[in-house]
Amino acid sequence: MRSSAAFQDANRLALAGLIPFSATDWPGKLTATVFTQGCPLRCVYCHNAQLQEFPVVGGGEPAADLGRAGEGSGGTRGAEGRPLFSDALELMERRRGMLDGLVISGGEPLAAAGLAAALAATKVAGFPVGLHTSGYAPARLRALLATEETRPDWIGLDVKALPRHAAAVTGLAPRAAERMWDSLRVAAAAAEQYGVELQMRTTLWPGSVIEQHLEELQGEVARLGHELHLQWARNVDGAGRYVA
């Protein structure tokens, strides 16, 4: 499997970790889950801050397609202690028939180089693939969904907030934060057109802007034909910042 050019291309996806067994990352499925390294968001409740910085490649540039300029860390793709994507596929092969699929989580996979190749390699290997995303890059999500080769079978879409509140929650520039809402429409259209399984969910905490406007947020998601699943942030202070 490692000798295939297609699977080598998938190794461009910089990973921070691999969980060989999970019952929580894809509802109703037993999966292996990989976590991409790098996320351009700075959500106030983030409990995985170590996944935010993008790894640095040989030329000193972050290994990302859509990251924040100049925010690379000292890690490198394939560095000792970090798995390669081919490791995940080999694990899936060894557990074929025992695992229902592979989930690509993050970090933010849509901001990582090599995502399309990783999705394609997983499907070529014959495994269902799920994608966790905040919808950070709606144009990229649309492109992945447009072709069967790179189309996830399931998407867990983290709805950060209503467009007018997204910048405050994510730390992104207002236009970039508001643009994430387009991913809800893109994903909902793919669910209807291609049968992609879709779960829209949001994270909230007492007193948060999400809780204050939850009914409106639920209504907007319902207009797209989906239910908004709720998950509560743990170990956060009054401002929603992770403190544990």
Secondary structure, 3 states (H helix, E strand, C coil): CCCCHHHHHHCCCCEEEEEEEECCCCCCCCEEEEEECCCCCCCCCCCCHHHCCECECCCCCECECCCCCCCECCCCCCCCCCCCHHHHHHHHHHCECCECEEEEECCCHHHECCHHHHHHHHHHCCCCEEEEECCCCHHHHHHHHHCHHHCCCEEEEECCCCHHHHHHHHCCCHHHHHHCCHHHHHHHHHHHHHCCEEEEEEEECCCCHHHHCHHHHHHHHHHCCCCEEEEECCCECCCCCECC
